[in-house]
Amino acid sequence: MIFPAQLTDGVSRLPLSATSKTTRSSGEERPQAGPRLERHCSVRKTVEIVLDSWTFLVVREAFFGVRRFDKFQSRLGVPRQTLSSRLAMLVENGILFSRKGVVARGHEYLLTKKGKDLFSTMLSLMEFGDKWLTGGVPPPLTLIHKTCGHVCHPATVCSDCRAPVQAIEVNFRDGPGAGFSPFEIRHRFRRSSDPALLERVRPCSVARSLRIIGDRWSFLILREGWFGVRRFDEMMEKLGISSNILADRLSRLVEAGIFRKERYGSGERFEYRFTEMGRDLYKPMIVMMRWGDRWLSGGRSPLRLRHRRCGQDFEPLVVCSHCGDEIAAQDTAYRLTYEID
């Protein structure tokens, strides 16, 4: 079954997360108390790895060619123990691998195939940040696609028809990995209290995009928005989040331009609907989903995407705006609009 797109705010609406089981008695279905469940979600699994600020900075610098512990530490100004824990986590999760240094003493940390595949996620976040978060000045990085030799801008497209992906043109249905599991908040690391941490050393459109997503609660709120949950009390019920944390995160997302508030009913009641900017955040979300499907869900995607424009199931691809080929990390060069030591 294909679920129809919800045209009022331009996103496809999904079945809501399960919160209880039901029993049938006298012709009626009654809720039965049970553990709160959530839909299997590859995006969440991806976010669990990349959303931590220090982890993101390490992965970003790895894409810029940094390999050695001392170079990561001097470039980022990260405490030694913090860097050790993030590198160990990335090795444990198969994003990096370590080897004895070829030139210098000590170990080098290099991206695995799994780690290199995160490049599409970085590019899709860059696409969003370059469009919405530069403050009217040129983006901090100009990407050059070595395959065609031209300056390019990342573009997220349908793998079947190669048309740009828009949230309003995508429907969902359950995939082979669909199902529900007990809801759990996993805290791997303490969240940094410094919102500017993500742009330490270098300005970065990807970092600015991740600051919009914010933290795991902000991500979960956004995810519920894609599932069609719009009201404060519904979000509290689905997420088990305290009212003060939910109010804070919604306020931030409204201030950032991702949600708009619309009054409903009588009194001070509001729905939170995606803005045009918020709908554009959908693209990096589904690119993260693709990576999670491939590497964290055993290839059994919880959701299938269908592109309404061409009528085909698809995967999101991040391609060169000039030649239309998919962009790989090894096929790119870049020019910076800033200086770095």
Secondary structure, 3 states (H helix, E strand, C coil): CCCCEECCCCEECCCCCCCCEEEEECCEEEEECCCCEEECCHHHHHHHHHCCHHHHHHHHHHHCCCCEHHHHHHHHCCCHHHHHHHHHHHHHCCCEEEEECCCCCCEEEEECHHHHCCHHHHHHHHHHHHHHCCCCCCCCEEEEECCCCEEECEEEEECCCCCECCHHHEEEEECCCCCEEECCCCCCCCCCCCCCHHHCCCCCHHHHHHHHHCCHHHHHHHHHHHCCCCEHHHHHHHHCCCHHHHHHHHHHHHHCCCEEEEECCCCCCEEEEECHHHHHCHHHHHHHHHHHHHHCCCCCCCEEEEECCCCEECCEEEEECCCCCECCHHHEEEEECCCCC
